[in-house]
Amino acid sequence: MAKSAPKAGAAKRPTAPASAEPRSSGNGAADIATARAPATKDELAAYYRAMLTIRRFEERAGQLYGMGLIGGFCHLYIGQEAVVIGMQAALRPKDSVITAYREHGHMLACGMDPGGVMAELTGRKGGYSHGKGGSMHMFSIEKGFYGGHGIVGAQVPLGTGIAFAHKYKEDGGVCVTYLGEGAVNQGQVYESFNIAELWRLPAVYVIENNQYGMGTSAKRASASTDFYKRGEAYGIPGERVDGMDVLAVKAAGLKAVEYARSGKGPCILEALTYRYRGHSMSDPAKYRTKEEVEEIKKKRDPIDRLREELIAKGYIDDAKLKDIDREVRDIVVRAAEFSQQSPEPDPAELYTDVLA
């Protein structure tokens, strides 16, 4: 007997094969790098101070945004501080950095002035882009920071070009390009991987896997969540590291940067991390539970982990910790004050630095 045609609109949603293993976003991966870089007492204290500065800066930026003093988009880096501080500890003055739009922490790690960064957030003349760029568009060639970029994945071909410039000029520099796991599926990323390996460019691609793109978990958005393997088709090696451990990131960063600097070509470093806030200030992050966030904060917070290590090794006491916290808060308070006292840019600035 002939089967009747299916009713319109009755098509079933495709499902994964029964044999398919559930995807993981990378947490708890068995293939994560275990090496940790050695560090002196002073180095550990400096890393702690640097991460705390980013945390307090971002908290204040969130407050100013809530008060209406920062407009437009604002993507906070809270929770991911160990990635950029660990990587920066592996770089040399000739090296360069480029990233996406969650870049306030990267700018501070590169040595950019907190007041100038905060003033750009508030759209003031004293900002790094003279108040015209806002949160997503700041640059400092003097500090080797080639910008945050608002288009997902757009910084990857740009970073590849900067790596080409390092090789062309034979200056010994390496370009570190940061991108999120949500950007890895962009076609331009793989075009960049191809040319970087073809020309053996001194490029390190750091994938900051904070588990969620703009409202979607990595395991729902990517068929493969082993992001450090995404360069295998081009012969690019990769490694996965605990992005909540600054010394683990530094160890992996030193290895990756040396590989690229030695002329062997590009490499990929996937840092498993976590953002505590929403994708941007306008994101309530209802796609995950409060319990999940609190569990990460309790067990994996990068600043708390380093503080505990400093105390356990007898490198620091409560009095010194309070001094550091006070100094960091003073830095952030001054930055916030400057960002509100700096004048707004002259209307004539609308016509400067216009390329197209």
Number of C-alpha atoms within 10 A of each C-alpha: 3 4 5 6 6 8 7 6 6 7 8 6 6 6 6 9 7 6 6 7 8 7 14 17 21 24 13 10 14 9 11 16 16 13 14 16 15 11 12 9 12 10 12 20 20 14 23 24 19 21 28 22 24 28 22 18 28 21 16 18 25 20 13 18 18 12 10 11 15 22 15 13 16 23 21 27 25 22 24 29 30 31 32 28 25 26 24 24 18 20 21 12 11 13 23 24 25 26 28 23 24 22 24 25 27 26 26 19 24 20 15 20 16 25 23 24 29 32 31 27 32 30 27 27 21 23 27 24 22 19 27 20 18 24 30 23 20 26 20 15 10 10 17 19 23 23 23 25 22 16 11 16 23 18 24 28 19 18 27 27 18 25 29 22 17 22 20 11 10 9 11 16 24 31 31 32 25 27 25 22 28 22 20 20 16 13 10 17 21 18 13 17 26 18 17 25 19 13 14 19 28 32 34 29 27 27 24 24 29 23 21 23 17 13 14 15 18 22 16 14 14 17 10 15 20 19 23 23 18 21 20 13 11 14 16 20 18 21 21 26 27 27 27 25 24 28 25 24 33 28 21 26 28 18 16 26 25 17 19 23 22 12 15 16 21 33 28 26 24 30 32 26 27 24 20 20 17 21 20 17 17 11 13 12 18 9 13 14 9 11 9 10 14 13 11 17 17 10 10 18 22 25 24 15 16 21 18 12 14 18 13 11 9 10 15 17 12 9 9 12 17 11 11 18 16 11 14 19 17 12 17 23 17 13 21 23 13 20 27 18 13 19 14 18 16 11 7 7 13 10 8 7 8 7 5 3
